[in-house]
Amino acid sequence: MSILPAGDPAAAALLPHWLSEGDRGDLAAVVRDAMAEPGVHPVAAVHLADVLTELHVAAARDAVWPAPAARVRRVTGWADDVLPVRLSAAELDSVLDLAALPLALRAVLGSRRP
């Protein structure tokens, strides 16, 4: 996250969304396209940029510390390409507000929405 939200401390919590490599690629493409739009709101652009950063961080985190995600994948039976992408409520809302977000990805991300 680039800034701390005012008010509710729970809004700053980063919740993991376990996404496959394909889902992460789709999410990155949709976010990049949205950020290229001339009318994107500046606050939404900040949150979307943070989502792109987290997608890179998730891959780096797995490269440096592979054991935690590997344990979760082993227990759940998920494929080897599934990684946790940690998003704040504001970042998640910004992504879910994107009209171009594929329905399957919207369902995966929206299932963790409070």
Backbone hydrogen bonds in HBPLUS format (Angstrom, degrees):
<---DONOR---> <-ACCEPTOR-->    atom                        ^
c    i                          cat <-CA-CA->   ^        H-A-AA   ^      H-
h    n   atom  resd res      DA  || num        DHA   H-A  angle D-A-AA Bond
n    s   type  num  typ     dist DA aas  dist angle  dist       angle   num
A0011-ALA N   A0008-ASP O   3.05 MM   3  5.55 150.1  2.14 111.1 119.5     1
A0012-ALA N   A0009-PRO O   3.10 MM   3  5.63 156.1  2.16 112.1 118.8     2
A0013-ALA N   A0010-ALA O   3.06 MM   3  5.27 157.0  2.12 106.9 114.1     3
A0015-LEU N   A0087-LEU O   2.96 MM  72  5.46 157.7  2.01 146.6 139.2     4
A0087-LEU N   A0015-LEU O   3.01 MM  72  5.46 159.7  2.05 144.1 140.1     5
A0017-HIS N   A0085-VAL O   2.87 MM  68  5.10 145.3  1.99 122.9 133.5     6
A0085-VAL N   A0017-HIS O   2.93 MM  68  5.10 158.2  1.98 125.8 132.7     7
A0019-LEU N   A0083-LEU O   2.93 MM  64  5.57 154.4  1.99 162.2 154.5     8
A0083-LEU N   A0019-LEU O   2.97 MM  64  5.57 160.8  2.00 146.8 145.7     9
A0024-ARG N   A0020-SER O   2.88 MM   4  6.17 160.5  1.92 154.6 159.9    10
A0025-GLY N   A0021-GLU O   2.93 MM   4  6.15 154.6  2.00 146.2 153.1    11
A0026-ASP N   A0022-GLY O   2.87 MM   4  6.12 159.4  1.91 150.0 155.7    12
A0027-LEU N   A0023-ASP O   2.84 MM   4  6.01 161.5  1.87 150.1 155.6    13
A0028-ALA N   A0024-ARG O   2.93 MM   4  6.09 162.0  1.96 146.5 151.3    14
A0029-ALA N   A0025-GLY O   3.00 MM   4  6.19 159.8  2.04 147.7 153.0    15
A0030-VAL N   A0026-ASP O   2.99 MM   4  6.20 164.9  2.01 154.0 157.7    16
A0031-VAL N   A0027-LEU O   2.94 MM   4  6.07 162.6  1.97 152.7 157.9    17
A0032-ARG N   A0028-ALA O   2.87 MM   4  6.00 163.2  1.90 149.8 154.9    18
A0033-ASP N   A0029-ALA O   2.98 MM   4  6.13 162.7  2.01 147.5 152.4    19
A0034-ALA N   A0030-VAL O   2.96 MM   4  6.15 157.0  2.01 145.2 151.7    20
A0035-MET N   A0031-VAL O   2.91 MM   4  6.14 156.1  1.97 151.8 158.1    21
A0036-ALA N   A0032-ARG O   3.09 MM   4  6.30 131.2  2.33 140.5 153.0    22
A0036-ALA N   A0033-ASP O   3.17 MM   3  5.16 135.0  2.38  94.8 107.2    23
A0037-GLU N   A0034-ALA O   3.16 MM   3  5.34 151.9  2.24 102.5 110.9    24
A0040-VAL N   A0037-GLU O   3.48 MM   3  5.71 170.3  2.49 112.9 113.0    25
A0045-ALA N   A0041-HIS O   2.84 MM   4  6.10 152.5  1.92 155.3 164.5    26
A0046-VAL N   A0042-PRO O   3.10 MM   4  6.37 147.5  2.21 141.1 148.1    27
A0047-HIS N   A0043-VAL O   3.12 MM   4  6.48 163.6  2.15 151.4 154.8    28
A0048-LEU N   A0044-ALA O   2.82 MM   4  6.03 159.7  1.86 153.7 159.9    29
A0049-ALA N   A0045-ALA O   2.88 MM   4  6.00 150.9  1.96 142.2 150.1    30
A0050-ASP N   A0046-VAL O   2.98 MM   4  6.27 148.5  2.09 144.3 153.1    31
A0051-VAL N   A0047-HIS O   3.00 MM   4  6.37 140.4  2.16 140.7 151.7    32
A0052-LEU N   A0048-LEU O   3.07 MM   4  6.45 158.0  2.12 149.2 153.6    33
A0053-THR N   A0049-ALA O   2.97 MM   4  6.26 155.8  2.03 146.0 153.1    34
A0054-GLU N   A0050-ASP O   2.91 MM   4  6.14 158.0  1.96 145.5 151.1    35
A0055-LEU N   A0051-VAL O   2.97 MM   4  6.27 147.6  2.08 148.6 157.4    36
A0056-HIS N   A0052-LEU O   3.27 MM   4  6.63 151.8  2.35 145.5 151.6    37
A0056-HIS N   A0053-THR O   3.09 MM   3  5.29 120.6  2.46  99.8 113.8    38
A0057-VAL N   A0053-THR O   2.86 MM   4  6.16 156.3  1.92 149.9 157.9    39
A0058-ALA N   A0054-GLU O   2.76 MM   4  5.86 156.4  1.82 150.2 155.2    40
A0060-ALA N   A0056-HIS O   2.99 MM   4  6.26 160.6  2.03 149.4 155.4    41
A0061-ARG N   A0057-VAL O   2.67 MM   4  5.81 160.3  1.70 155.6 161.3    42
A0062-ASP N   A0058-ALA O   3.08 MM   4  6.26 153.9  2.15 141.5 147.8    43
A0063-ALA N   A0059-ALA O   3.03 MM   4  6.29 144.7  2.16 141.2 151.0    44
A0063-ALA N   A0060-ALA O   3.10 MM   3  4.99 118.4  2.49  91.3 106.8    45
A0064-VAL N   A0060-ALA O   2.96 MM   4  6.21 152.3  2.03 152.6 159.3    46
A0065-TRP N   A0061-ARG O   2.75 MM   4  5.71 166.2  1.77 152.4 157.4    47
A0070-ALA N   A0066-PRO O   3.07 MM   4  6.09 155.5  2.14 154.3 161.9    48
A0071-ARG N   A0067-ALA O   2.91 MM   4  6.10 152.5  1.99 156.5 162.2    49
A0072-VAL N   A0068-PRO O   3.25 MM   4  6.59 160.0  2.29 147.2 151.7    50
A0073-ARG N   A0069-ALA O   2.89 MM   4  6.14 165.1  1.91 154.4 158.7    51
A0074-ARG N   A0070-ALA O   2.89 MM   4  6.03 155.0  1.95 145.3 152.3    52
A0075-VAL N   A0071-ARG O   3.02 MM   4  6.24 161.3  2.06 150.5 154.7    53
A0076-THR N   A0072-VAL O   2.92 MM   4  6.03 162.0  1.95 154.5 159.6    54
A0077-GLY N   A0073-ARG O   2.77 MM   4  5.50 135.7  1.97 140.9 151.1    55
A0082-VAL N   A0079-ALA O   3.29 MM   3  5.81 170.1  2.30 118.7 120.3    56
A0092-LEU N   A0088-SER O   2.89 MM   4  6.10 164.9  1.92 153.3 157.7    57
A0093-ASP N   A0089-ALA O   2.86 MM   4  6.03 160.9  1.89 147.5 153.0    58
A0094-SER N   A0090-ALA O   2.97 MM   4  6.14 156.1  2.03 143.6 150.0    59
A0095-VAL N   A0091-GLU O   3.03 MM   4  6.31 152.6  2.10 148.0 155.1    60
A0096-LEU N   A0092-LEU O   2.83 MM   4  6.08 168.0  1.85 158.1 161.6    61
A0097-ASP N   A0093-ASP O   2.95 MM   4  6.03 129.2  2.21 141.6 153.7    62
A0098-LEU N   A0095-VAL O   3.03 MM   3  5.48 162.9  2.06 114.3 119.8    63
A0101-LEU N   A0098-LEU O   3.25 MM   3  5.60 167.0  2.27 111.7 115.2    64
A0106-ARG N   A0102-PRO O   2.82 MM   4  6.07 156.0  1.87 155.7 164.0    65
A0107-ALA N   A0103-LEU O   2.87 MM   4  6.10 150.4  1.96 147.3 154.6    66
A0108-VAL N   A0104-ALA O   3.11 MM   4  6.41 154.4  2.18 142.8 149.2    67
A0109-LEU N   A0105-LEU O   2.95 MM   4  6.15 172.1  1.95 156.4 158.0    68
A0110-GLY N   A0106-ARG O   2.74 MM   4  5.63 154.4  1.80 143.8 152.5    69
A0111-SER N   A0107-ALA O   3.11 MM   4  5.94 129.2  2.38 135.4 144.2    70
A0112-ARG N   A0109-LEU O   3.42 MM   3  6.05 163.1  2.45 113.2 117.3    71
A0113-ARG N   A0110-GLY O   3.17 MM   3  5.09 162.7  2.20 103.7 108.6    72
